Amino acid sequence: MRLDFYRTRYYSFGMSLYKTRPFARIAKKGGISDAALKAAVEEMRKGIIHADLGGNVYKQRVAVPGRGKRGGSRVIVAANLDDRWIFVHGYLKKDQDDIAPDEVIAFKEFARIYLGLSGEALQMAVEHGILEEI
């Protein structure tokens, strides 16, 4: 029980986890839960990263109920691998093999901008519905 308390505090105060509005729609449609996203962050913090796309952009496998990780979803995360994580894009492995080079460029630009924002600016993005806190 004490571990659960610290884990809750860890997510609430130790790290900032966000998802973009488009990602939130994709996650809901694809059955990707916030718990699965938190588990993906934990794996990445331990060094288990599916693909480093450069520019603080990462691709990670996420388990989907009934499909597991291998046949599940892939998520694109902009992260500093410390305290700020933003889920930007997601897709089912069966629907899309990989992401296009121009998409990678756009994700890197997103990461450059959003990871550089102040805490106040991120809070404004949440208040305006651009980002959702996880």
C-alpha positions in Angstrom: 0.0 0.0 0.0 2.8 2.4 0.8 4.4 1.7 -2.6 1.1 2.6 -4.3 1.2 5.9 -2.4 4.7 6.7 -3.7 3.9 5.6 -7.2 0.9 8.0 -7.3 3.1 10.8 -6.0 5.7 9.9 -8.5 3.4 10.3 -11.5 1.7 13.4 -10.1 4.8 15.3 -8.9 7.9 13.7 -10.4 7.0 13.7 -14.1 4.8 15.5 -16.5 2.9 13.1 -18.8 0.8 14.6 -21.6 -1.0 13.5 -24.7 -2.0 15.7 -27.6 -5.7 16.0 -28.5 -5.3 14.0 -31.7 -3.4 11.3 -29.9 -6.1 11.1 -27.2 -8.7 10.4 -30.0 -6.4 7.7 -31.5 -5.8 6.1 -28.1 -9.4 6.0 -27.2 -10.3 4.4 -30.6 -7.4 1.9 -30.4 -8.0 0.9 -26.7 -4.7 2.4 -25.4 -5.3 3.2 -21.8 -3.5 5.8 -19.7 -2.1 2.9 -17.6 -0.5 1.4 -20.7 1.0 4.8 -21.5 2.5 5.1 -18.0 3.9 1.6 -18.4 5.5 2.6 -21.6 7.1 5.6 -19.9 8.4 3.3 -17.1 10.0 1.0 -19.7 11.6 3.9 -21.4 13.0 5.3 -18.1 14.6 1.9 -17.6 16.2 2.1 -21.0 13.9 -0.2 -22.9 13.2 1.9 -26.0 11.9 0.4 -29.2 13.4 3.1 -31.5 15.2 6.4 -31.0 14.1 8.6 -33.9 16.4 11.4 -32.9 15.6 14.9 -31.7 14.0 13.6 -28.5 11.5 11.6 -30.4 10.9 7.9 -29.7 8.8 5.1 -30.9 7.6 2.6 -28.3 5.4 -0.5 -28.4 2.3 -0.5 -26.3 0.2 -3.5 -25.5 -3.4 -3.5 -26.5 -5.9 -5.8 -24.9 -6.2 -9.0 -26.9 -3.1 -8.2 -29.1 -0.2 -7.8 -26.7 2.8 -5.6 -27.6 4.0 -7.4 -30.8 0.7 -7.0 -32.6 -0.4 -4.0 -30.6 0.1 -0.3 -31.0 3.1 1.9 -31.6 3.2 5.3 -30.1 5.4 8.3 -30.9 6.6 10.1 -27.8 8.4 13.5 -27.5 10.5 13.2 -24.3 13.5 14.4 -22.5 13.7 10.9 -20.8 13.5 12.5 -17.4 10.5 14.5 -16.3 8.6 15.5 -19.5 6.8 13.1 -21.8 4.3 14.0 -24.5 2.5 11.3 -26.5 2.1 12.7 -30.0 1.0 10.0 -32.4 -0.1 6.4 -32.3 -1.1 3.6 -34.7 -1.8 -0.1 -34.8 0.9 -2.2 -36.2 -1.6 -4.0 -38.5 -2.7 -0.6 -40.0 0.7 1.0 -40.6 4.2 -0.5 -41.0 6.2 2.5 -40.1 6.1 6.3 -40.1 7.2 8.4 -43.1 10.4 10.5 -43.0 8.4 13.7 -43.3 6.4 12.7 -40.2 9.6 12.2 -38.3 10.7 15.7 -39.2 7.4 17.1 -38.0 7.6 15.1 -34.7 11.1 16.4 -34.1 9.9 20.0 -34.6 7.0 19.3 -32.2 9.5 18.0 -29.6 11.8 21.0 -30.0 9.0 23.4 -29.4 6.9 21.6 -26.7 9.8 20.2 -24.6 11.2 23.7 -24.5 8.0 25.2 -23.0 7.9 26.5 -19.5 5.6 24.8 -16.9 3.2 27.8 -17.2 3.0 27.5 -21.0 2.3 23.8 -20.7 -0.4 24.5 -18.2 -2.0 27.0 -20.7 -1.8 24.3 -23.4 -3.8 22.0 -21.1 -6.3 24.7 -20.2 -6.9 25.4 -24.0 -7.3 21.7 -24.8 -4.1 21.4 -26.8 -2.7 18.9 -24.4 -4.3 16.6 -21.8 -2.5 15.5 -18.7 -2.2 11.8 -18.1 
